[in-house]
Amino acid sequence: MPELDDIDRRIIDRLQGGFPLCERPYAAAAESLGLEEGELIARLQSLLENKVLTRFGPMFQVERMGGAFVLAAMAVPEADWERVLAAVNALPAVAHNYRREHDFNMWFVLATETPAGIDAAVAAIEAATGLPVYAFPKEREYFVEMKLEARQ
Amino acid sequence: MMDELDRALVRATQAGLPLVPGPYEVLGREVGIPAGEVIARLQRMLETGVIRRIGAVPNHYAIGYTANGMSVWDVDEARIDQLGEQVGGLDFVTHCYRRPRRLPGWPYNLFAMVHGSSREEVLAKVEAIRALLGDACRGSDVLFSTRILKKTGLRLG
């Protein structure tokens, strides 16, 4: 795990949203963090390279674009894990995928441009893997705010 | 509503913003509009909620949240919406949704994601959710994640 210093932590904690929309946004963001523009860009570059950040940019809400975002799970036999994982991850519609401790041991999020795309993605995964996919579409969203303070 | 240029901007930024002093200018060249229009369009997408926010998306393992538990609950239908709002209001819950049950194997209809530095911390927080749900909850489980298998975010074709 890469070591983070105070400046990295400040960047992570304060730049999870609100990145400026102006001609020189890194300069504006850097100023509010007490940094130089070039230093902020270099730090972001290395945080991305070290995989401390998975992305730097806009977070989209697919439903507002007419698309769909659905959590789904599969119960994958251990002996078949690598084959199924490769087949699932190969699909561009699979945005996130996590291994979890349960009979349902693979949990992924499907993100598609249209609601019909979800059914197509589910069918494609079932055809490629030979295993059933259980979709858990959200019926109601009570809260979403994925902002966590850096602890390390 | 989004038009083709908005969609082109989504495609151009889904892997991330260019790490150069004038990122909106670079995006504008890519889709064929001036930087000012890129900014205006991103602003409008923020206002309409197409973009939730613009910034850093941390790998939560790398920033110290090595334990991530998806807590799932079988909650009385008549009370789930009121209780779901309360669970979502807890400061350690990052996502909270009502989802369909998949009987017989999956009786859970409330999902609340809890992050912490250890399993013990996550389990203590899960107990706080249990206390809040009280007798409206008939069963629960916590699914810890053991590996990120993929995390790319949205990919438009």
Interface residues (C-beta under 8 A of the other chain):
Chain A: M1 P2 L4 R9 I11 I12 L15 Q16 G17 G18 F19 L21 C22 E23 R24 P25 Y26 A27 E37 I41 L44 Q45 L47 L48 N50 K51 V52 L53 T54 R55 F56 G57 P58 M59 F60 Q61 V62 R64 M65 G66 G67 L71 L85 V88 N89 P92 A93 V94 A95 H96 N97 Y98 R99 R100 E101 H102 D103 F104 M106 W107 F108 A111 E113 Y134 F136 P137 K138 E139 R140 E141 Y142 F143 V144 E145 M146 K147 L148 E149 A150 R151 Q152
Chain B: M2 R7 V10 T13 Q14 A15 G16 L17 L19 V20 P21 G22 P23 Y24 E25 A35 I39 L42 Q43 M45 L46 T48 G49 V50 I51 R52 R53 I54 G55 A56 V57 P58 N59 H60 Y61 A62 I63 G64 Y65 N68 M70 D81 G84 E85 V87 G88 G89 V93 T94 H95 C96 Y97 R98 R99 P100 R102 G105 W106 F111 H115 S117 D141 L143 F144 S145 T146 R147 I148 L149 K150 K151 T152 G153 L154 R155 L156 G157
